[in-house]
């Protein structure tokens, strides 16, 4: 198991004291000299401890006085509500997501964008470009013919071997030959859906869900049945059970169990086991999108939903797009009992993926450098998420709610007073700021007052200014709504307040 660096261990020690109440709001933290003496560390390590606590919102520096405990602004926001799960979802045949997404894409393409909070990936600087370049160069030196030979469809490539080896850590057992490389996770989902359902069939999805999945379903002529999804624990198994009893034509369920997009929820193992058993019992294919699990802040990786599958009823889809190399668009699918059909569909649709990127990525993934990269990436993203959440809590209007996930690239933000997210989107776009309105993440209107905010770019003055302006736009639009007076932003007094767990 990975041991955190010494400064992180010490920072966690003081964070635990804050959460337990041993150190209260406004209490002074040990000085740098005291930290060095108490923990036997260097000045550099002591300084890293204080800067870490400050960057994560738990401490503030006061001139000539040292560091003091503070309460992050994000902790003063009210948690999001859990969805109602005591009735079957609306069985309406939802259509029209293509039009909404096409309008969003077109406006993004034809407007000058200076700050893009709409995407769901990290900044290029967060990924190991030099290491990947070296791996590609080395692969070509060994086998330059990879550029001129057709890629093999069934051989044991380094990529397939690396995926199969890492699958053991999350409870899956699969042979390299069972790993089918794809053009990102979106092709894997396309293949999975085409393998298990036909045009006109109903597919249960999370609500809200990734708008790309809704596009895929619409393009395949399938119907999306949206299942209530918790900001904390993911898809409601109870609501799905009601839906299965009420509507007997559900052919598949698509779920993101770890850091769901856009909510950031994480499904507990007990829920995964129950979901896998429910789908197996009713003969419903279960499709797992595991794109984000490597970004979860945890010492050990979470168990894959596929690990609860005993009969091949779970199709596992994943990608390196968010965690290693967005430019490669390299994903994979383990299709369980549909493997032969998916293999045929892949051949008919796009043939085999090219070999060079697979070889380079696979060899990098097989080294310790890959896990070191993931640890650095998670650490940076955690700081960026927390600073973004603090800025939203400070600058957005009172009543704004944020779901701060335990990992990942984005925040799900609920605007107060059911303020339409498209009003914020339109006004922000005129100022060259792009956000993802909640209307994109459902075929219905239930998330029209939400925004998805990206946290993948390193913190900067420009990002802080953009979030401040977004908050101002939201406040202005809220004040113009009928029957509402202007409300101030959710300001926080500069002095320290009580602290609690994030």
C-alpha positions in Angstrom: 0.0 0.0 0.0 1.3 3.5 -0.9 2.6 5.5 2.1 1.8 9.2 1.9 4.8 11.6 2.1 5.9 12.7 5.5 4.4 16.2 5.1 1.1 14.7 4.2 1.1 12.4 7.2 1.7 15.3 9.5 -0.9 17.5 7.8 -3.4 14.7 8.2 -2.5 14.5 11.9 -3.5 18.1 12.5 -6.5 17.8 10.2 -7.7 14.9 12.4 -7.3 17.2 15.5 -9.4 19.9 13.8 -12.1 17.5 12.9 -12.2 16.0 16.4 -12.4 19.4 18.0 -9.0 19.3 19.7 -8.0 22.3 17.7 -10.9 24.8 17.4 -11.6 27.7 15.1 -9.0 30.5 15.4 -6.6 28.3 17.4 -2.9 28.8 16.5 -1.2 25.9 14.8 2.4 25.0 15.9 5.1 27.3 14.4 7.5 26.1 11.8 10.2 25.7 14.5 7.8 23.8 16.7 6.8 21.5 13.9 10.4 20.7 13.2 11.1 19.9 16.8 7.9 17.9 17.5 8.1 15.8 14.3 11.8 15.7 13.7 11.5 17.1 10.2 13.3 19.8 8.1 12.2 23.4 7.6 11.1 22.5 4.1 8.8 19.7 5.3 7.3 21.8 8.1 6.6 24.5 5.5 4.9 22.0 3.2 2.7 20.9 6.1 1.4 24.5 6.7 1.0 25.2 3.0 -0.9 22.0 2.5 -3.4 22.9 5.2 -3.7 26.4 3.8 -4.2 25.3 0.2 -7.0 22.9 1.3 -8.8 25.6 3.3 -8.1 24.4 6.8 -5.5 27.0 7.9 -4.8 30.7 7.2 -1.5 32.6 7.5 -1.6 35.8 9.5 1.3 38.2 9.1 3.9 37.9 11.9 1.6 35.6 13.8 1.8 32.2 12.1 -0.9 29.8 10.9 -4.4 29.5 12.4 -7.3 27.1 12.0 -10.1 28.2 9.7 -13.3 26.7 8.3 -13.4 26.3 4.5 -16.2 28.4 3.0 -17.5 25.4 1.1 -18.4 23.7 4.4 -21.0 26.5 5.1 -23.1 25.5 2.2 -26.1 23.2 2.7 -25.7 19.6 1.4 -27.7 18.7 -1.7 -31.0 16.8 -1.2 -31.3 13.1 -1.8 -33.6 12.2 -4.8 -37.0 10.7 -4.2 -36.8 6.9 -4.7 -40.3 5.8 -3.6 -42.0 5.8 -7.0 -41.2 4.4 -10.4 -39.7 6.9 -12.8 -41.7 8.5 -15.6 -41.7 6.1 -18.6 -42.0 8.8 -21.2 -40.0 8.2 -24.4 -37.6 11.0 -24.1 -36.1 12.5 -27.2 -34.4 15.7 -28.2 -31.0 15.7 -26.5 -29.3 15.9 -29.9 -30.7 19.4 -30.4 -29.6 20.7 -27.0 -26.1 19.3 -27.3 -25.7 20.4 -30.9 -26.7 23.9 -29.9 -24.2 23.8 -27.0 -21.4 22.5 -29.2 -22.1 25.0 -32.0 -22.1 28.0 -29.6 -18.8 26.7 -28.0 -17.2 26.4 -31.4 -18.3 29.8 -32.9 -17.7 32.0 -29.8 -14.4 33.1 -28.4 -13.9 31.2 -25.2 -11.3 32.6 -22.7 -12.3 30.5 -19.7 -13.8 27.0 -20.2 -15.5 25.6 -17.1 -17.6 23.2 -19.2 -15.2 20.4 -20.0 -14.5 17.3 -17.9 -10.8 16.7 -18.2 -7.6 17.9 -16.8 -5.1 20.5 -18.1 -2.4 19.1 -20.5 0.3 19.9 -17.9 -1.3 17.3 -15.5 -0.5 14.4 -17.8 3.0 12.8 -18.3 3.6 14.0 -21.9 7.3 13.5 -21.8 7.1 10.0 -20.4 4.6 9.0 -23.0 6.6 10.6 -25.8 9.6 8.5 -24.6 7.5 5.4 -24.6 6.3 6.0 -28.1 9.8 6.7 -29.4 11.1 3.5 -27.7 8.3 1.4 -29.2 9.1 2.7 -32.7 12.7 2.0 -32.3 11.9 -1.6 -31.4 9.3 -2.1 -34.0 9.2 0.7 -36.7 6.9 -1.5 -38.8 4.0 -0.7 -36.4 3.4 2.4 -38.6 3.0 0.3 -41.8 1.5 -3.0 -40.6 -2.2 -3.5 -39.8 -2.8 -3.7 -36.1 -3.4 -7.3 -34.8 -6.9 -8.0 -33.5 -6.3 -10.8 -31.0 -2.6 -10.7 -29.9 -1.4 -10.1 -26.3 -0.4 -6.5 -26.7 1.3 -4.7 -23.8 -1.9 -2.6 -23.3 -4.1 -5.7 -23.0 -1.7 -7.3 -20.5 -1.4 -4.1 -18.4 -5.2 -3.7 -18.2 -5.6 -7.4 -17.2 -2.9 -7.1 -14.5 -4.4 -4.0 -13.0 -7.9 -5.5 -13.1 -6.8 -7.9 -10.3 -6.5 -4.9 -7.9 -10.2 -4.1 -8.3 -11.5 -7.6 -8.0 -11.7 -8.7 -11.6 -10.1 -11.7 -13.2 -9.8 -11.5 -17.0 -7.4 -12.8 -19.6 -5.6 -10.2 -21.8 -7.4 -11.7 -24.8 -10.7 -10.6 -23.2 -9.7 -7.0 -23.2 -10.9 -5.3 -26.4 -9.3 -1.9 -27.1 -11.7 0.8 -28.3 -11.6 4.4 -29.4 -12.3 5.8 -25.9 -15.0 4.8 -23.5 -17.7 6.2 -25.7 -17.1 3.6 -28.4 -17.1 0.9 -25.7 -20.5 2.1 -24.5 -21.8 2.1 -28.1 -20.6 -1.4 -28.6 -22.1 -2.6 -25.3 -25.5 -1.1 -26.1 -25.6 -2.4 -29.6 -24.7 -5.9 -28.3 -27.5 -6.1 -25.7 -30.4 -3.9 -27.1 -32.2 -3.0 -30.3 -33.8 0.2 -31.6 -37.0 0.9 -29.6 -35.7 -0.9 -26.4 -35.6 0.9 -23.0 -32.3 1.4 -21.2 -32.2 2.6 -17.6 -29.6 5.4 -16.9 -28.7 7.6 -14.0 -30.4 10.9 -13.6 -28.5 13.3 -14.1 -26.2 11.5 -16.5 -23.5 12.3 -19.0 -25.1 13.9 -22.0 -22.9 11.9 -24.4 -24.7 8.7 -23.2 -28.1 10.3 -23.9 -26.8 11.2 -27.4 -25.6 7.6 -28.0 -29.0 6.2 -26.9 -30.9 8.7 -29.2 -28.6 7.9 -32.1 -29.3 4.2 -31.6 -33.0 4.7 -31.5 -33.2 3.5 -27.9 -35.3 5.0 -25.0 -33.6 6.4 -21.9 -35.4 5.7 -18.6 -33.9 8.1 -16.0 -33.5 6.6 -12.5 -33.0 8.9 -9.5 -29.4 9.1 -8.4 -28.0 10.2 -5.1 -25.2 12.8 -5.0 -23.5 10.6 -2.4 -24.2 6.9 -3.2 -25.1 6.9 -6.9 -28.0 5.2 -8.7 -30.9 4.4 -6.4 -31.2 0.6 -6.5 -34.6 1.0 -4.8 -35.9 3.2 -7.6 -34.5 0.8 -10.2 -36.3 -2.1 -8.5 -39.6 -0.2 -8.7 -38.9 0.6 -12.4 -38.1 -3.1 -13.1 -41.4 -4.1 -11.5 -43.4 -1.4 -13.3 -41.8 -1.6 -16.8 -40.9 -5.1 -17.9 -39.1 -4.0 -21.1 -35.8 -2.7 -19.6 -33.0 -4.3 -21.6 -30.0 -2.7 -19.9 -28.8 -0.5 -17.1 -25.8 1.9 -17.6 -24.1 3.1 -14.5 -20.9 5.0 -13.5 -20.3 3.6 -10.0 -17.2 5.7 -9.1 -17.2 9.6 -9.4 -20.4 9.6 -11.5 -20.6 12.3 -14.1 -21.8 14.9 -13.3 -22.6 14.2 -9.6 -19.3 12.8 -8.4 -21.1 10.1 -6.3 -19.5 6.9 -5.3 -21.5 3.7 -5.0 -20.9 1.6 -1.9 -19.9 -2.0 -2.3 -23.2 -3.2 -0.8 -25.1 -1.2 -3.5 -22.9 -2.7 -6.2 -23.6 -6.2 -5.1 -27.3 -5.5 -4.8 -27.4 -3.9 -8.3 -25.5 -6.8 -9.9 -27.8 -9.3 -8.3 -31.0 -7.4 -9.3 -29.9 -7.2 -13.0 -28.9 -10.9 -13.1 -32.1 -12.0 -11.5 -34.2 -10.1 -14.1 -32.0 -10.9 -17.1 -31.0 -7.2 -17.6 -27.6 -6.4 -19.0 -25.5 -4.2 -16.6 -23.1 -1.9 -18.3 -20.4 -0.3 -16.1 -18.6 2.9 -17.2 -15.5 2.9 -15.1 -13.8 6.0 -16.6 -13.1 7.8 -13.3 -12.2 5.3 -10.6 -8.5 6.0 -10.8 -9.2 9.6 -9.8 -10.8 8.6 -6.5 -9.0 9.8 -3.4 -8.4 6.5 -1.7 -5.5 4.4 -0.5 -6.8 1.4 -2.3 -8.8 1.3 -5.6 -12.5 0.6 -5.3 -13.9 -2.7 -6.3 -15.2 -2.7 -9.8 -18.9 -3.4 -10.3 -17.8 -6.2 -12.6 -16.1 -7.9 -9.6 -19.7 -8.7 -8.3 -20.5 -10.5 -11.5 -20.5 -14.3 -11.4 -22.2 -15.1 -14.8 -20.8 -12.6 -17.3 -23.9 -10.3 -17.1 -21.8 -7.1 -16.4 -20.0 -5.4 -19.3 -17.0 -3.3 -18.1 -16.1 -0.2 -20.1 -13.2 2.1 -19.3 -10.7 4.6 -20.7 -7.4 6.4 -20.2 -8.9 9.6 -21.5 -9.3 11.3 -18.1 -6.4 9.7 -16.2 -3.4 9.4 -18.5 -3.7 10.7 -22.1 -6.7 12.6 -23.5 -5.0 12.8 -26.9 -4.9 9.0 -27.4 -8.6 8.3 -27.0 -7.7 4.8 -25.8 -10.4 2.8 -24.0 -11.4 -0.8 -23.6 -14.3 -3.1 -23.0 -14.6 -6.5 -21.2 -17.9 -7.7 -22.5 -18.6 -10.8 -20.4 -20.9 -13.2 -22.1 -21.3 -10.8 -25.1 -17.6 -10.9 -25.9 -17.9 -12.6 -29.3 -20.8 -10.3 -30.4 -18.9 -7.2 -29.3 -15.8 -8.3 -31.1 -17.8 -8.7 -34.3 -19.5 -5.3 -33.9 -16.1 -3.7 -33.2 -14.7 -5.2 -36.4 -17.7 -4.1 -38.4 -17.7 -0.6 -37.0 -14.1 0.6 -36.8 -11.8 -2.5 -37.1 -8.8 -2.8 -34.7 -7.2 0.1 -32.9 -3.8 1.1 -34.1 -1.0 -0.6 -32.2 1.5 2.2 -31.4 -0.5 4.0 -28.7 -1.5 0.7 -27.2 2.2 -0.4 -26.9 3.4 2.9 -25.5 0.5 3.2 -23.0 0.7 -0.4 -22.0 4.4 -0.3 -21.2 4.0 2.9 -19.2 1.1 1.4 -17.2 3.1 -1.6 -16.3 5.7 0.5 -14.5 5.7 2.2 -11.1 5.7 5.6 -12.9 2.0 5.2 -13.8 1.0 4.9 -10.1 3.2 7.8 -9.2 1.6 9.8 -11.9 -1.9 8.9 -10.6 -1.0 9.9 -7.0 0.3 13.3 -8.2 -2.8 13.8 -10.4 -5.2 13.0 -7.5 -3.3 15.3 -5.2 -3.4 18.2 -7.7 -7.1 17.7 -8.6 -8.1 17.6 -4.9 -6.5 21.0 -4.3 -8.1 22.4 -7.4 -11.5 21.0 -6.5 -11.4 22.4 -3.0 -10.2 25.9 -4.1 -12.9 26.0 -6.7 -15.6 25.0 -4.2 -14.3 27.7 -1.8 -14.5 30.3 -4.5 -18.1 29.2 -5.5 -19.2 29.3 -1.8 -17.7 32.8 -1.5 -18.8 34.4 -4.8 -22.1 32.7 -5.8 -25.5 33.9 -4.3 -26.6 32.8 -1.0 -28.4 29.4 -1.1 -26.0 27.9 -3.7 -25.3 24.3 -3.0 -22.3 22.2 -4.1 -21.6 18.5 -4.1 -17.9 18.2 -3.3 -16.9 14.6 -4.5 -14.0 12.5 -3.1 -12.1 12.8 -6.3 -12.4 13.7 -10.0 -12.5 16.7 -12.2 -15.8 18.5 -11.6 -18.3 20.0 -9.2 -22.1 19.8 -9.5 -23.6 23.1 -8.4 -27.2 23.8 -7.6 -28.3 27.4 -8.2 -30.7 29.0 -5.6 -34.3 29.9 -6.4 -34.4 27.5 -9.3 -32.4 30.0 -11.3 -32.3 28.7 -14.9 -28.8 27.6 -15.8 -29.3 28.6 -19.4 -29.7 32.2 -18.3 -26.3 32.0 -16.6 -24.9 30.1 -19.6 -26.1 32.8 -22.1 -24.8 35.7 -20.0 -21.4 34.1 -19.3 -20.9 33.2 -22.9 -21.3 36.9 -23.8 -18.3 37.5 -21.5 -16.4 34.6 -23.1 -16.9 32.2 -20.2 -18.2 28.7 -20.9 -20.1 26.5 -18.4 -22.1 23.3 -18.8 -25.8 24.0 -18.0 -27.7 21.3 -16.2 -30.2 21.0 -19.1 -27.6 18.9 -20.9 -27.6 16.1 -18.3 -31.2 15.0 -18.6 -33.9 14.7 -21.2 -36.3 16.3 -18.7 -36.2 19.7 -17.0 -35.4 18.6 -13.4 -31.8 19.8 -13.6 -32.3 23.1 -15.4 -31.1 25.1 -12.3 -27.7 23.3 -12.1 -24.2 23.8 -13.5 -21.3 21.5 -13.9 -18.0 23.3 -13.2 -14.7 21.9 -14.3 -11.8 21.8 -11.8 -9.2 20.3 -14.1 -7.1 23.4 -14.6 -4.5 24.5 -12.1 -5.7 27.4 -9.9 -4.9 30.8 -11.2 -5.9 34.4 -10.8 -7.9 34.1 -14.1 -9.8 31.1 -12.8 -10.6 32.9 -9.6 -11.7 36.0 -11.5 -13.9 33.8 -13.8 -15.7 32.2 -10.9 -16.2 35.5 -9.2 -17.8 36.8 -12.4 -19.9 33.7 -12.7 -21.2 34.3 -9.2 -21.9 37.9 -10.1 -23.9 36.8 -13.2 -25.9 34.3 -11.1 -26.7 37.0 -8.5 -27.7 39.5 -11.2 -30.0 37.0 -12.9 -31.5 35.9 -9.6 -32.3 39.4 -8.7 -34.2 39.8 -12.0 -36.5 36.8 -11.4 -40.1 37.7 -10.7 -40.9 38.1 -7.0 -37.3 38.1 -5.8 -35.2 40.8 -4.3 -31.5 40.9 -4.8 -29.5 38.6 -2.5 -25.9 39.1 -1.5 -23.3 36.5 -2.3 -22.6 33.9 0.4 -19.8 36.0 2.0 -17.7 34.6 4.8 -16.1 36.8 7.4 -12.3 36.8 7.2 -11.8 35.5 10.7 -11.5 31.8 11.3 -14.6 29.8 12.2 -15.3 26.2 13.3 -13.9 23.4 11.2 -15.4 20.0 10.2 -14.8 17.2 7.8 -14.9 18.0 4.1 
